[in-house]
Amino acid sequence: MPDKSETPTDRPLLRTNFRLISKADEDHPEARRHHSMVVYQHCAIKGAQFGSVASLVLGPPIFYLRGHRGGFLAQKTLQLSVFGVAAGMLASEAMCYMILRKQPDEGVFDRAYRLSNSESQNRADVFSAVGAVTMAALAFRLPIGYMPGACVGFGLGILAHCAYKPFAKREPLTTAA
């Protein structure tokens, strides 16, 4: 049972399900590092999503124009998706580092807080994770293995999120009277 005199900074920083940050944790000695990790995690996921979508959208037309057809086209697209995810993650992490090293603690906290409370960001992450797991399970028995399937599923999840987004329930805009 926690002591009644426990201060907010004595609580552990880690929580689950991206609800990581409370205003009381801002003064914790480890807060800067923790908030930075939330932003770095977000950048890695978004970079992987971008790389996967870019390889799915750009890869097949380019391979088709270069003369690859049929199963070979699909195999090349799967291979490209792994490269796209890795390249997207590395590039986004490098850009994130360049931006965060100049940010004050308040700016990092604000970004981490907004990320964890953004419905659209969280929905995109769920869609991409479901897509990756589904495609990895489907591709597990294929000779290429589950990794290219998961990378393609990552992008397919984002494309599904973009297709679903116009139909998502939206709150009506209210105007001040």
C-alpha positions as CSV (number, residue, x, y, z in Angstrom):
1,M,0.0,0.0,0.0
2,P,1.5,3.3,-1.0
3,D,2.4,5.8,1.7
4,K,0.0,8.8,1.9
5,S,3.0,11.2,2.0
6,E,4.3,9.9,-1.3
7,T,5.1,12.8,-3.7
8,P,4.2,12.6,-7.4
9,T,7.9,12.4,-8.2
10,D,8.4,9.2,-6.2
11,R,6.1,7.3,-8.6
12,P,7.7,5.3,-11.4
13,L,7.6,7.0,-14.7
14,L,6.7,4.1,-16.9
15,R,3.0,3.4,-17.6
16,T,1.3,1.3,-20.2
17,N,-0.6,1.9,-23.5
18,F,1.1,5.2,-24.4
19,R,-0.5,7.0,-21.5
20,L,3.0,7.7,-20.2
21,I,3.0,11.3,-19.0
22,S,1.3,13.2,-16.3
23,K,1.9,16.8,-15.4
24,A,3.2,15.7,-12.0
25,D,6.0,13.7,-13.6
26,E,7.5,16.8,-15.4
27,D,9.8,17.7,-12.4
28,H,11.2,14.1,-12.1
29,P,15.0,14.0,-12.5
30,E,14.6,11.4,-15.3
31,A,11.7,13.2,-17.0
32,R,13.7,14.7,-19.9
33,R,15.1,11.2,-20.9
34,H,11.7,9.6,-20.5
35,H,9.9,12.2,-22.6
36,S,12.6,12.0,-25.2
37,M,12.2,8.2,-25.4
38,V,8.4,8.7,-26.1
39,V,9.2,11.1,-29.0
40,Y,12.0,8.8,-30.3
41,Q,9.6,5.8,-30.2
42,H,7.0,7.8,-32.1
43,C,9.6,8.9,-34.7
44,A,10.8,5.3,-35.2
45,I,7.2,4.1,-35.7
46,K,6.3,6.9,-38.1
47,G,9.6,6.4,-40.1
48,A,8.8,2.7,-40.5
49,Q,5.3,3.5,-41.5
50,F,6.5,6.0,-44.1
51,G,9.1,3.6,-45.5
52,S,6.6,0.8,-45.8
53,V,4.0,3.0,-47.5
54,A,6.6,4.5,-49.8
55,S,7.9,1.1,-50.9
56,L,4.4,-0.2,-51.5
57,V,3.3,2.8,-53.5
58,L,6.6,3.4,-55.5
59,G,8.0,-0.1,-55.7
60,P,5.6,-2.0,-57.9
61,P,5.3,0.6,-60.7
62,I,9.1,1.1,-60.8
63,F,9.7,-2.7,-60.9
64,Y,7.0,-3.2,-63.5
65,L,8.6,-0.5,-65.7
66,R,11.9,-2.2,-65.3
67,G,10.4,-5.5,-66.7
68,H,9.7,-7.5,-63.5
69,R,6.4,-9.3,-63.8
70,G,4.2,-11.7,-61.8
71,G,5.7,-13.4,-58.8
72,F,9.1,-11.8,-59.2
73,L,7.4,-8.4,-58.9
74,A,5.8,-9.4,-55.7
75,Q,9.0,-10.8,-54.3
76,K,10.9,-7.6,-55.2
77,T,8.2,-5.5,-53.5
78,L,8.4,-7.6,-50.4
79,Q,12.2,-7.2,-50.3
80,L,11.9,-3.5,-50.9
81,S,9.5,-3.1,-48.0
82,V,12.0,-4.4,-45.6
83,F,14.6,-1.9,-46.9
84,G,11.9,0.9,-46.8
85,V,11.1,0.2,-43.2
86,A,14.7,0.1,-42.1
87,A,15.6,3.3,-44.1
88,G,12.6,5.1,-42.9
89,M,13.4,4.3,-39.2
90,L,17.0,5.3,-39.5
91,A,16.2,8.6,-41.3
92,S,13.4,9.6,-38.9
93,E,15.6,8.8,-35.9
94,A,18.4,10.9,-37.2
95,M,16.0,13.8,-37.9
96,C,14.4,13.4,-34.5
97,Y,17.9,13.6,-32.8
98,M,18.8,16.7,-34.7
99,I,15.5,18.4,-33.6
100,L,15.4,17.2,-30.0
101,R,18.9,18.1,-29.1
102,K,18.0,21.8,-29.5
103,Q,14.6,21.6,-27.7
104,P,14.2,22.8,-24.1
105,D,12.7,20.4,-21.6
106,E,9.3,22.0,-21.9
107,G,9.2,21.5,-25.7
108,V,10.1,17.8,-25.4
109,F,7.4,17.3,-22.7
110,D,4.8,19.1,-24.7
111,R,5.5,17.0,-27.8
112,A,5.5,13.8,-25.8
113,Y,2.2,14.8,-24.1
114,R,0.5,15.7,-27.4
115,L,1.7,12.5,-29.0
116,S,0.3,10.3,-26.3
117,N,-3.1,12.0,-26.4
118,S,-3.6,12.2,-30.1
119,E,-6.4,9.9,-31.2
120,S,-5.4,9.9,-34.9
121,Q,-1.7,9.0,-34.1
122,N,-2.8,6.2,-31.8
123,R,-5.3,4.9,-34.3
124,A,-2.7,4.9,-37.0
125,D,-0.3,3.0,-34.8
126,V,-3.0,0.4,-34.0
127,F,-3.9,0.0,-37.6
128,S,-0.2,-0.5,-38.6
129,A,0.5,-2.9,-35.8
130,V,-2.6,-5.0,-36.7
131,G,-1.6,-5.0,-40.3
132,A,2.0,-6.0,-39.5
133,V,0.9,-8.9,-37.2
134,T,-1.8,-10.1,-39.7
135,M,0.6,-10.1,-42.7
136,A,3.4,-11.7,-40.7
137,A,1.0,-14.5,-39.7
138,L,0.0,-14.9,-43.3
139,A,3.5,-14.8,-44.7
140,F,5.0,-17.1,-41.9
141,R,4.7,-20.2,-44.0
142,L,6.0,-18.6,-47.2
143,P,9.6,-19.2,-48.2
144,I,10.5,-15.6,-47.7
145,G,9.5,-15.7,-44.0
146,Y,7.5,-13.4,-41.8
147,M,9.6,-10.2,-41.8
148,P,8.8,-9.0,-45.4
149,G,5.2,-9.8,-44.7
150,A,5.2,-7.8,-41.5
151,C,6.8,-4.8,-43.3
152,V,4.2,-4.9,-46.0
153,G,1.5,-5.2,-43.4
154,F,2.8,-2.1,-41.7
155,G,2.2,-0.1,-44.8
156,L,-1.1,-1.8,-45.6
157,G,-2.3,-0.9,-42.1
158,I,-1.5,2.8,-42.7
159,L,-3.3,2.7,-46.0
160,A,-6.3,1.1,-44.3
161,H,-6.1,3.9,-41.6
162,C,-6.2,6.5,-44.3
163,A,-9.1,4.8,-46.0
164,Y,-11.0,4.5,-42.7
165,K,-10.3,8.1,-41.5
166,P,-13.0,9.8,-43.6
167,F,-15.6,7.5,-42.0
168,A,-14.3,7.9,-38.4
169,K,-16.7,9.5,-36.0
170,R,-16.0,13.1,-35.6
171,E,-17.2,15.6,-33.0
172,P,-19.1,18.5,-34.5
173,L,-17.4,21.8,-34.4
174,T,-18.8,24.2,-31.9
175,T,-18.7,28.0,-32.2
176,A,-18.7,30.4,-29.4
177,A,-21.9,32.4,-29.3
